[in-house]
Amino acid sequence: MTQPRYQAIKSYLLQRIREQTYQPGSKIPPEVQLAEQFGVSRMTVNKAIRDLVGDGMLVRFAGDGTYVADTRAESPLLSVCSIAGEIRRRGHQYDNTVLLLRSEVVDDTIALRLGVRVGTEVYHSMIVHRENGVPIQLEDRYLNPRWVPHYLEQDFSDITPNEYLTQACPLSDIEHIVEATMPDAETQRLLEISANEPCLLVHRRTWSADRLISFARLTHPGTRYKLRSQVHVDV
């Protein structure tokens, strides 16, 4: 069955967006140019563009043109939310791969972050989280087993660490430190990104009452993810 011409134009534009030939905020070719390129009427091109606007992939501005929408996933910076919940609220498909789930002895760097002695045995998990099959976060987490003794028994393909911790020891305080970083070879492989893809790295520590529960390093590809903060200021 032959694909309708407007669908072919949609597929072409989507492919260019996914390849980042057309990057978020950039202007796509005008309808006249696309009509000439595909040998169709402007009405056919307009149908393809209207569909992509409706899907949230493009944004139109009267008298100016059509631009690629910023479709990066977004998380609040001042709170802790389940990444699976965020993705599902956007109407997208969530899945993950658990890369590591074990007990290990920590070095001085992790011991300092987690507030334990060097050589203490802690729990360590590493998970890649995906949205519609695309990796958007590498979660590298360390926990004090004194406060979450059953952590290693959990099936994190069914529940995320954040969801489990929220149930097991409700969070009272969080600390976020955000920095820009370039991915090493392993991060490139796990997040399926190139060596020149800048990343957002969030260092997160969480407490329940006065107990320091968890330290996590959350790495996000910069072109797929953004952080949001909103603060009320009394004047």
TAMORA-V550868 format. One record per pair of residues at least 6 apart in sequence whose ideal C-beta (glycine too) atoms are under 6 Angstrom apart, sorted by the first residue. I is the first residue (numbers start at 1). J is the second residue. Records with the same first field share a line. If there is no record, write none. Layout:
I = J / J
This chain:
5 = 40 / 44
6 = 44 / 47 / 48
9 = 38 / 45 / 48
10 = 48 / 51
16 = 22
17 = 68
22 = 28 / 68
24 = 68 / 70
26 = 68
27 = 65 / 67
28 = 66
31 = 42 / 45
34 = 45
35 = 42 / 45
49 = 66
52 = 58
53 = 60
56 = 69
57 = 69
58 = 66 / 69
59 = 67 / 69
60 = 66
72 = 224 / 225 / 226
73 = 131 / 136 / 225
74 = 226 / 228
75 = 227
76 = 228
77 = 227 / 229
78 = 229
80 = 174
82 = 160 / 162 / 163
83 = 129 / 137
84 = 94 / 160
87 = 94 / 131
88 = 94
92 = 131 / 132
93 = 132
95 = 130
96 = 127 / 129
97 = 128
98 = 127 / 156
99 = 126
100 = 126
101 = 125
102 = 124
103 = 121 / 123
104 = 124
105 = 119 / 121
106 = 120 / 122
108 = 118
110 = 142
111 = 118
113 = 215
114 = 142 / 215
115 = 212
122 = 142
123 = 143 / 145 / 151 / 152
124 = 142
125 = 141
126 = 140
127 = 139
128 = 135 / 138 / 190
129 = 137
135 = 191 / 192
136 = 224 / 225
137 = 218 / 220
138 = 190 / 191 / 219
139 = 218
140 = 217
141 = 161 / 216
142 = 215
143 = 151 / 214
147 = 169 / 211 / 213
148 = 168
154 = 164
169 = 208 / 213
170 = 208
171 = 206 / 208
172 = 207 / 208 / 209
173 = 207
174 = 206
175 = 205
176 = 202 / 204
177 = 203
178 = 202
179 = 201
180 = 198
181 = 199 / 201
183 = 199
187 = 219
188 = 195
191 = 221
193 = 221
197 = 221
198 = 222
199 = 219 / 221 / 222
200 = 220 / 222
201 = 219
202 = 218
203 = 217
204 = 216
205 = 215
206 = 213 / 214
